[in-house]
Amino acid sequence: MNESDKFSKNKFNFKNIVKVLLIVGNLFLLGFIIYYVVTPKPGHIIFGILNSEMKAGNYPTKAKIGDNISFYVYVGNELNRDFTFYIDISKGDNDTVLTPSGALNATFIFNITGISLKPSESWISNKINVSFTQPGSNQLIIIELYEYLSPNSIIFKDILWLRLNITI
């Protein structure tokens, strides 16, 4: 076998290897694209506080003892499944600690229970009024969202709060 034949044979083998690698690469890329397109997105929950005009923003920051602080709670289900939840409303002060898993040392006021939303549904509470009996510069209204899976399975989902200066 002369040098020219060896070169042609190696060139032929190299071309075949490149073709196979390109086909395998394209198949891998196509598989990834199909997986990405058909895999459902995990979704999320929208949880918010609406002011007394049912809009986000312009929340009260000051009030007097006995004044009603009015607001609404909003929950939107953007999950790919039903979402059953309840909400706890509490009040706090300088001793209250807000953590990623809920409030510590807060005074429970009431809860809203047994709400179920289908995917893409949303819910707005009735108007909620909270008042304070003691003055303070770091008074809190705390809203906690829990997912209800079963009587023995409740998962903390999120926490929101309004910080207020309460005067006499």
GILINVEN-V417360 format. One line per field, one symbol per residue. ss: DSSP state (H for helix, E for strand, C for the rest). phi: phi as a letter, one per 40 degrees, with the letter a starting at -180 (. if undefined). A space follows every 10 residues. Layout:
BEGIN
ss = ???
phi = ???
END
This chain:
BEGIN
ss = CCHHHHHHHH HHHHHHHHHH HHHHHHHHHH HHHHHHHHCC CCCCEEEEEE CCCCCCCCCC CEEECCCCEE EEEEEEECCC CCEEEEEEEE EECCCCEEEC CEEECCEEEE EEEEEEECCC CEEECCCEEE CCCCCEEEEE EEEEEEEEEE CCEEEEEEEE EEEEEEEC
phi = .ccccccccc cccccccccc cccccccccc ccccdccccc ccgabcbabb cccgbcgfcc bbabdgcccb abbbbbcbcc acbbaabbbb baacccbcbc bhcbgbccba bbbgbbbcdg cbabcccbbb bbbbcicbcb bbbbbbcbca dbbbbcbabb abbbbbbc
END
